[in-house]
Structures are given as C-alpha cells and as structure tokens.
Amino acid sequence: MDKIGKYDIIRELGRGATATVYLGNDPFAQRDVALKVAFPEILKNPERGKLYTHLFLNEASLVGKLMHPHIVQIFDAVVAEDLCYIVMEFVPGGTLEDFAAPDKLLPIERVVEIIFKCTRALDFANRIGITHRDIKPANILFPGNSPTSGDIKISDFGAAIIENLERTQVSGIGSPAYMSPQQVREQPLNHQTDIYSLGVVMYQLLTGQLPFQASTNYNIIYQIINTEPTKPSALRKKIPEALDAIVTRAMCKDTEKRYQTWEEFSHDLAQAFRSKQVKAPRRAFSDSEKFDTLRDLPFFSDFSDAEIWEVLGFSHWRSISPGESILNDGDPGDFFCILGEGELKVVKNGRILNLLTTGDCFGEMAVISKSKQTRGADVVALIQSKILTVKGKALQQASESCRMHFYQSFLDVLTSRLELSNARLAAF
C-alpha cells in the first residue's frame, strides 16, 4: 500500500484486533502522521460491526478539538462504507505499558510528574465535554526512547463520552482492570471515572502491578466493587505516605470521597513536590511544580493550560539565594522575570524603591520598549526565591495567543504601577 487518501504510506507501525496503524506523510502539511485504518471485515461484522463503526465515528468527531500539548492531536478522519481511517499526530516513542512491570519501573518522581500532566490533559478534555473512558498505560504515549523527560501524550479517544453528541453512547467499552466501580456497573459516568482509571495507572506505574488481579474479568470486577487494594507503599518501600493518600482518594469507590475535580488531583500531586515528600527530578524544578506555580499567579490568570505549558517550554527557572542580585543598575536587558516564590527588593543608589513579592513581574520594559534599554535599578533577593526568566526573543517566537496574553498582563502591571505612583503623589 503506497497511499491512503492524500497520505503517503511509509511503513506499518502496528496491528491490533480492529485496525492497522501506519506511519504516513502529509505532503501538503509536510509532516509525518499516524494513520489508524480499520479492517473492512471488522466493520461489516454482523455482531460487532456497529460497535467498531461507533468507535471510529466517535474519534472522527474530535478532529481539531483536542488541541493540548499532552493529547495526541487528531488531524483528519474518513468514515466511509468501504474505508475508515483516522489521521493523528505521530508520536515517535512507545507507551507507558512498557514501564508497568516490576523490573522496569520509572523513578517515583517521574511517575508523579507523568500523572500530573495526565490530570491537566484530561481536565482540558473534560472542560470541552469529553470523558475518555479508557485510560490505561497503553493509551499514554511518550516521545523518544523512554519517558525520561516526563513528556506524555494521551491517545485513543474512540471510547469517549462526548457531550451534546446525538449518537447513543455504547456501554461495555473499556479495559476491565482500569474501570471504575461505576463503569463496571454500567452506571451514568462523568470525569470521575477517568479520575479512578488514572489512579489505577498511577498505582501500576508506582508498584509494577495492578491493584486488582484475577484469572477472570468477573473476579476482577468483583474486587473493583468490593475489595480495597493494598497500599502502594507496601509493595515499594520508597513510596511516601502522601502518594498512598493520593492513589487511595483517586481510586475511592465512593464518588463523594473520590477527587471531585481534576484540579484537586493535580494540586495534591504538585504539593507532593512542594512539601518535599517526593524529591524533585534532577533539574531544580519539576514540570508539575512549575505549572502549579504559574496557574496560581494572577499574571497568568487569562492564559489557557496549553499556553502555560508553552511558557514552560521557553522559560528558564532558577533558585535565588538571599543577597543575590537578579538585575543590576545600568546593565543591558534582553529578558524579563516573574517572581514565582519569595521576596525581592528594588534598590537605586542604595535606597529601597520597592519590595516585590510572589507573582510580581519586573524587567519587562527591556522587552516592551523598541529602543535599547538598560536596567534602571538593582533587584536583590531578600529571602530564598524562585525566579522565572523569559528572553525577549523567546517571547517573539511564542504563539500569537500566548504573546497577546503576555502583553495584556504587562499592561495590567503597568496600570497598577501608575495607580500606585499616583496614590503616593497624592499622599504628599
């Protein structure tokens, strides 16, 4: 097979029970893509044909909707009587299924970071009315040879529940070992079923085994409904109590006691880093800690999750010791900073002009002004602080919407400073 539609076929990537996945190339967009092509005989099967057609229609309806850095994008779809295929973003790596065995476990801090990114991606999906319904390690991809960077992409939304979709949702879809008690009972579902399933994934990635194991699906379902799993720390001694608590709450059988929102789930994961119960990865700050920090700052209140992930990609983070200078009076400037945590002082000729606290932006005039700028004062740390730095060139290369939100926030900062100056003048 040399071509499917407008796409050139390079090679076969894999084959499952219902479809073959090919590596292809889109000559118009000039990018590699993954094409999932259904077996024609499967779609015509008198017993299961309608189900498989439904799954393809489900995924096809999501073309262009799942625009998130941690979700596999769906570019195109064709659902015809003789040919059904989905065109997706190509992720050159593997799946987390490769790291769900006892002898291939990832570092604990890396698992927490991966699960955190999954919570943010699934929260995005939930906000546009999509519940995945089949979260498992095999549906979480990573780029490269291994998930050492913590980057992931959630795939396979064929089983998803999509709000405002006129087609009747098919029940009985999913992988039994990862299903919530509500799903195995075929009760009405919402995002909390995905929260439960992601809790199972977290359990498996931490321990190398599923929380419930049996020789038959019936016995697994019985345990999901009636049995409490062994705590992860009992299976892997280095797991802290904080992660036991997170997994337990995510997998709680009672939806009233389970995490109510994705924000609660992701907050507890980030807090595990902040409280030092989970050591940060070798780099100074984990992505989950960075994301959670920015999401809480007023400066980034109008940024979408995707734009915040974009900021993490082109920003630089560092820890500043008390007495250390960040900016020096008279130095040229090609970057601006945001104080993620801590307290700084602004000094001119030995006189303190201002105090900066968490969330404050400084140095932005060097980026906003068209003329060459030099720093007009020293900025020095008063206590241990965390600084986010963005170079002007990086900002110019950011997406249009991301740049727009930066400039809107800059305007808010300048307006606040002007109001403060006017108040000070009025006091004299």
C-alpha positions in Angstrom: 0.0 0.0 0.0 1.6 3.3 -1.2 -1.1 5.8 -0.4 -4.3 6.2 1.6 -6.3 9.2 0.5 -3.8 12.1 0.2 -1.3 10.5 2.6 1.8 8.7 1.5 2.4 5.4 3.5 5.9 4.9 4.8 5.6 1.7 6.8 3.3 -0.2 9.2 3.7 0.7 12.9 1.4 -1.9 14.5 -1.6 -4.1 14.2 -4.4 -4.6 16.6 -7.7 -6.5 16.8 -9.6 -3.9 14.8 -7.1 -1.8 12.9 -3.6 -1.3 11.5 -1.6 1.8 12.3 0.7 3.2 9.6 3.4 5.8 9.6 2.4 8.2 6.8 3.3 11.6 5.5 1.0 14.5 4.7 2.6 16.1 1.6 0.5 19.3 2.0 1.3 20.0 5.7 4.8 18.5 5.2 4.6 16.4 8.4 4.6 12.7 9.4 1.3 11.4 10.7 -0.1 8.2 12.1 -3.0 6.6 10.2 -5.3 4.2 12.0 -7.1 2.1 9.4 -9.9 -0.2 10.3 -10.1 -3.7 8.9 -13.0 -3.6 6.4 -14.2 -7.1 7.5 -14.5 -5.9 11.1 -16.8 -3.0 10.2 -19.1 -5.5 8.4 -19.1 -8.0 11.2 -22.9 -8.7 12.0 -22.3 -8.8 15.7 -19.6 -6.2 16.5 -19.6 -4.1 13.3 -21.9 -1.3 14.7 -19.7 -1.0 17.8 -16.5 -0.6 15.9 -18.1 1.9 13.5 -19.2 3.8 16.5 -15.7 4.0 17.9 -14.4 5.4 14.6 -17.2 7.9 14.3 -16.5 8.9 17.9 -12.9 9.6 17.3 -13.6 11.2 13.9 -15.9 13.7 15.6 -12.9 15.0 17.6 -10.9 16.3 14.6 -9.4 19.7 15.6 -10.9 19.7 19.1 -8.2 18.2 21.3 -5.6 21.0 21.0 -3.5 20.3 24.1 0.3 19.6 24.4 -0.4 16.3 26.2 -3.1 14.9 24.0 -2.5 13.3 20.6 -4.0 15.6 18.0 -6.5 14.3 15.5 -5.9 16.0 12.2 -8.3 14.2 9.8 -10.8 11.4 9.5 -12.6 9.4 6.8 -15.5 7.2 7.7 -17.0 5.5 4.6 -18.7 2.2 4.0 -15.5 0.6 2.5 -12.8 2.6 4.2 -12.4 4.1 7.7 -9.3 5.8 9.0 -8.2 8.4 11.5 -5.2 10.6 10.9 -3.3 11.6 14.1 -0.2 13.2 15.3 2.8 10.9 15.1 4.5 10.3 18.4 7.9 8.6 17.8 8.2 6.6 21.0 6.3 4.0 23.0 3.6 3.6 25.6 3.7 3.5 29.4 2.7 -0.1 29.2 6.5 -0.8 28.8 7.1 0.7 32.3 4.3 -1.0 34.2 6.2 -4.1 35.2 8.2 -4.6 38.4 11.6 -4.8 36.7 11.0 -1.7 34.5 9.6 0.9 37.0 10.3 4.6 36.5 11.6 6.8 39.3 8.8 7.7 41.7 9.2 11.5 41.0 8.9 10.8 37.2 5.7 8.8 37.7 4.2 11.7 39.7 5.2 14.2 37.0 3.6 12.0 34.3 0.4 11.6 36.2 0.2 15.3 36.9 0.4 16.0 33.1 -2.3 13.4 32.5 -4.6 15.2 35.0 -4.1 18.5 33.2 -4.8 17.0 29.8 -7.9 15.2 31.0 -9.1 18.3 32.7 -8.8 20.1 29.4 -10.8 17.3 27.7 -13.4 17.5 30.5 -13.8 21.2 30.0 -14.9 20.7 26.4 -17.3 17.9 27.4 -15.1 14.8 26.8 -14.7 11.8 29.2 -12.0 9.4 27.8 -13.4 6.2 29.4 -10.4 4.0 28.5 -7.4 5.4 30.4 -4.6 2.8 30.7 -0.8 2.7 30.2 -1.2 1.5 26.6 -3.1 4.7 25.8 -0.4 7.0 27.2 2.4 7.7 24.7 5.8 9.2 25.2 8.2 10.7 22.7 11.8 9.3 22.3 13.3 6.2 23.6 11.9 6.4 27.2 9.8 8.8 29.2 12.8 10.3 30.9 11.6 13.9 30.3 8.2 13.2 31.7 6.5 14.3 28.5 3.4 12.3 27.5 0.5 12.2 25.0 -2.9 10.7 25.8 -4.3 8.8 22.8 -7.3 6.8 21.7 -10.5 8.7 22.4 -12.6 6.3 20.5 -14.4 5.1 23.6 -15.0 8.7 24.9 -18.3 10.1 26.1 -18.8 13.3 24.2 -21.4 15.8 25.5 -24.1 17.1 23.0 -23.4 14.1 20.7 -26.6 12.8 19.3 -25.4 9.2 18.8 -26.3 6.8 21.6 -23.3 6.1 23.7 -22.3 2.4 23.7 -21.8 0.7 27.1 -19.3 -2.0 28.0 -16.3 -0.2 26.4 -13.0 -0.1 28.2 -10.4 -2.3 29.9 -11.9 -4.1 33.0 -8.8 -3.8 35.1 -8.9 0.1 34.8 -12.7 0.5 35.0 -14.3 2.4 37.9 -17.0 0.7 40.0 -19.5 3.0 38.3 -18.3 1.9 34.9 -18.4 -1.9 35.5 -21.9 -1.4 36.9 -22.8 0.5 33.6 -24.0 3.5 35.6 -24.0 7.1 34.2 -20.4 8.3 34.0 -18.6 11.6 34.2 -15.0 12.7 34.6 -14.7 10.9 37.9 -14.5 7.6 36.1 -11.3 8.8 34.4 -10.0 10.0 37.7 -10.4 6.5 39.1 -8.7 4.9 36.0 -5.8 7.3 36.2 -5.5 6.3 39.9 -5.2 2.7 38.8 -2.5 3.7 36.2 -0.6 5.6 38.9 -0.8 2.5 41.2 0.6 0.3 38.5 3.4 2.6 37.4 4.5 3.0 41.1 4.3 -0.7 42.0 4.6 -2.7 38.8 1.3 -4.5 39.4 -2.4 -3.8 39.1 -4.4 -3.1 42.3 -6.8 -6.0 41.5 -5.7 -9.2 39.8 -7.7 -12.3 39.0 -7.8 -15.0 36.3 -11.2 -13.8 35.0 -12.8 -10.5 34.3 -15.7 -11.4 36.6 -13.4 -11.8 39.6 -11.6 -8.5 38.8 -15.0 -6.7 38.6 -16.0 -8.3 42.0 -12.8 -6.9 43.5 -13.2 -3.5 42.0 -16.7 -3.2 43.6 -16.0 -4.9 46.9 -12.2 -5.0 47.8 -9.7 -2.4 48.9 -6.3 -2.6 47.3 -3.0 -3.0 49.1 -1.3 0.4 49.7 1.4 1.1 47.1 4.0 1.7 49.8 3.5 -1.9 51.0 4.8 -3.0 47.5 7.5 -0.4 47.1 9.1 0.8 50.3 10.3 4.2 49.0 6.8 5.4 48.1 5.8 8.2 50.6 2.6 8.3 52.5 1.5 11.3 50.5 1.3 9.2 47.3 -0.6 6.4 49.2 -3.2 9.0 50.1 -3.4 10.4 46.5 -3.9 7.0 45.0 -6.4 6.0 47.6 -8.5 9.1 47.1 -8.4 8.8 43.3 -9.5 5.1 43.5 -12.1 5.6 46.1 -15.2 3.5 45.3 -17.5 6.2 46.7 -17.6 9.2 44.2 -18.4 11.5 47.1 -15.0 10.7 48.6 -13.1 10.5 45.3 -11.5 13.6 43.9 -14.3 15.8 42.8 -12.3 17.7 40.2 -9.1 17.3 38.2 -7.7 20.5 39.9 -7.9 18.8 43.3 -6.0 15.7 41.9 -3.3 17.8 40.2 -2.9 20.1 43.2 -2.1 17.2 45.5 0.4 15.8 43.1 2.2 19.2 42.8 2.0 19.6 46.6 3.9 16.3 47.0 6.9 18.1 45.3 6.4 21.3 47.2 6.3 19.6 50.6 9.5 17.6 49.7 7.6 14.3 50.3 8.6 13.5 46.7 12.1 14.6 45.7 12.1 16.8 42.6 13.7 15.4 39.4 17.4 16.2 38.8 16.5 19.5 37.3 15.8 22.1 40.0 12.0 22.2 39.5 9.6 19.6 38.3 7.2 20.5 35.5 4.2 19.9 37.8 5.6 22.4 40.3 6.2 24.9 37.6 2.7 24.5 36.1 1.0 24.7 39.5 3.0 27.8 40.4 2.1 29.7 37.2 -1.5 28.5 37.3 -1.9 30.2 40.8 -0.3 33.5 39.8 -2.7 36.4 38.8 -0.3 37.3 35.9 -1.2 34.1 34.2 -5.0 34.0 35.1 -6.1 34.5 31.5 -3.6 32.0 30.0 -5.0 28.7 28.9 -3.4 25.5 30.2 -1.9 24.9 26.7 -0.4 28.4 26.8 1.1 27.8 30.3 2.7 24.6 29.0 4.1 26.7 26.1 5.6 29.1 28.6 7.3 26.3 30.5 8.9 25.3 27.2 10.6 28.6 26.6 11.2 29.9 30.1 14.1 29.4 32.5 13.7 28.7 36.2 16.3 29.2 38.9 16.6 29.4 42.7 18.0 32.6 44.1 19.8 32.9 47.5 19.3 35.8 49.9 21.5 38.7 48.9 21.9 37.5 45.3 21.3 40.1 42.5 19.0 39.3 39.7 19.2 42.7 37.8 22.0 45.3 38.1 21.5 49.0 37.6 23.0 50.1 34.2 23.2 46.6 32.7 21.7 45.9 29.3 18.5 43.9 29.3 17.0 41.4 26.9 14.8 39.5 29.3 12.1 39.9 32.0 11.4 38.0 35.2 8.4 36.9 37.3 8.8 36.0 40.9 7.4 32.6 41.4 8.1 32.5 45.2 10.0 34.7 47.6 10.7 38.4 48.2 13.0 40.8 46.4 13.9 44.5 46.9 14.4 47.1 44.2 17.3 49.4 45.0 18.6 52.6 43.4 21.8 54.3 44.7 21.4 52.4 48.0 17.8 53.4 48.5 15.0 50.9 48.5 12.4 51.9 45.9 10.1 48.9 46.2 9.6 45.4 47.5 8.5 42.6 45.2 6.5 39.6 46.3 5.3 36.3 44.8 3.7 36.9 41.4 5.3 40.3 40.6 6.8 40.9 37.2 9.9 43.0 36.7 12.3 43.9 33.9 9.6 43.9 31.3 10.4 47.4 29.9 13.5 46.0 28.3 11.3 43.7 26.2 8.3 46.1 25.6 10.4 49.1 24.5 11.5 49.3 20.9 14.6 51.3 21.9 17.6 49.7 23.5 17.0 49.6 27.3 19.3 49.3 30.3 18.3 48.4 33.8 17.3 51.3 35.9 17.8 49.7 39.4 19.2 46.7 41.2 16.9 43.8 42.1 18.2 41.7 45.0 16.7 38.7 46.8 15.7 39.2 50.4 14.9 35.6 51.1 15.3 32.3 49.2 13.3 32.9 46.0 12.3 31.2 42.7 12.6 33.2 39.5 11.1 32.6 36.1 13.0 34.3 33.3 11.8 34.8 29.7 14.1 36.2 27.0 12.6 38.7 24.5 13.5 36.6 21.5 11.7 33.6 23.0 8.6 35.7 23.6 8.6 36.9 20.0 8.7 33.3 18.8 5.7 32.2 21.0 2.3 31.6 19.6 0.2 34.7 18.8 -2.3 34.0 21.6 0.4 33.4 24.2 2.1 36.7 23.2 -1.2 38.5 23.4 -1.8 37.3 26.9 1.7 38.4 28.0 1.1 41.9 26.6 -2.3 42.1 28.3 -0.6 41.1 31.6 2.2 43.7 31.0 -0.5 46.3 30.6 -2.1 45.3 33.9 1.3 45.5 35.6 2.0 49.0 34.2 -1.5 50.2 35.1 -1.1 49.0 38.7 2.2 50.8 39.0 0.8 54.0 37.6 -2.1 53.9 40.1 0.4 53.2 42.9 2.5 56.2 41.8 -0.5 58.4 41.7 -1.5 57.3 45.2 2.0 58.1 46.5 2.0 61.5 44.9 -1.4 62.3 46.3 -0.2 61.5 49.8 2.4 64.3 49.7 
